[in-house]
Amino acid sequence: MSDIFPKWTNQLPWKILAGLAITGTAAGAGVWYYFTPKYTRVGYQPMQPVSFSHQTHVEQLGLDCRYCHSAVETAWYANIPAASTCLRCHNQVLAGDPRLGQVRESAQTGRAVSWVQVHKTPDYVYFNHAVHVNRGVGCVSCHGRVDQMAEVRHAESLSMSFCLDCHRDPASRLRPIEQVYRMDWAEDARYGAVQGARYVHDWKVMTSQNCSACHR
């Protein structure tokens, strides 16, 4: 029998069990990491170093997105405002509030507040904010109803299929340029489709489904 079954086969069951355990642990760790909101992003809502309520500033006070994200119409990114932007108001409003201590310190030292990035595409994806907002794509289309969020959360997947759905049918998703920054704007679906087709023509909207459009 020893000629048929070498001695090393005696430990084969243990090796198989050890291999399964290692594989199972690795698979579990992968699922635990890659299927959490921080990785898939939808629902990701990190705590920020300074509490900032978009609901208060946008919905209640009526601040335009561009007041803080001032570069969004000219740059590929939507910039985070400098502390000096916050203090234009908060030098008078809640001037001594300890919750704004990091903002005042940032203005004095020049060191940026360590905001946690919420909306993020992979490094191999190119996305230009200016191109989209200047062609009638509303902020709400990708970011959800930020005006109703006390803490910003990731509302849409921003996945490849999410982007391609829009690129395949841009007409149904475009709005008048003056309504891009209105979160609560709505339009009759039939009228919107007609107008959208007109926007695609008049604004020379040329959406691409070629890989190189986003992967450069």
HELIX and SHEET records of a PDB file:
HELIX    1   1 LYS A    7  GLN A   11  5                                   5    
HELIX    2   2 LEU A   12  TYR A   34  1                                  23    
HELIX    3   3 PRO A   37  THR A   40  1                                   4    
HELIX    4   4 HIS A   54  HIS A   54  1                                   1    
HELIX    5   5 GLN A   55  GLN A   60  3                                   6    
HELIX    6   6 CYS A   65  CYS A   68  1                                   4    
HELIX    7   7 ALA A   83  HIS A   90  1                                   8    
HELIX    8   8 PRO A   98  LEU A  100  5                                   3    
HELIX    9   9 GLY A  101  THR A  109  1                                   9    
HELIX   10  10 HIS A  129  VAL A  133  1                                   5    
HELIX   11  11 CYS A  139  HIS A  143  1                                   5    
HELIX   12  12 VAL A  146  GLN A  148  5                                   3    
HELIX   13  13 MET A  160  ARG A  168  1                                   9    
HELIX   14  14 PRO A  170  ARG A  173  5                                   4    
HELIX   15  15 ILE A  177  GLN A  179  5                                   3    
HELIX   16  16 ALA A  189  ASP A  202  1                                  14    
HELIX   17  17 CYS A  211  ALA A  213  5                                   3    
END                                                                             
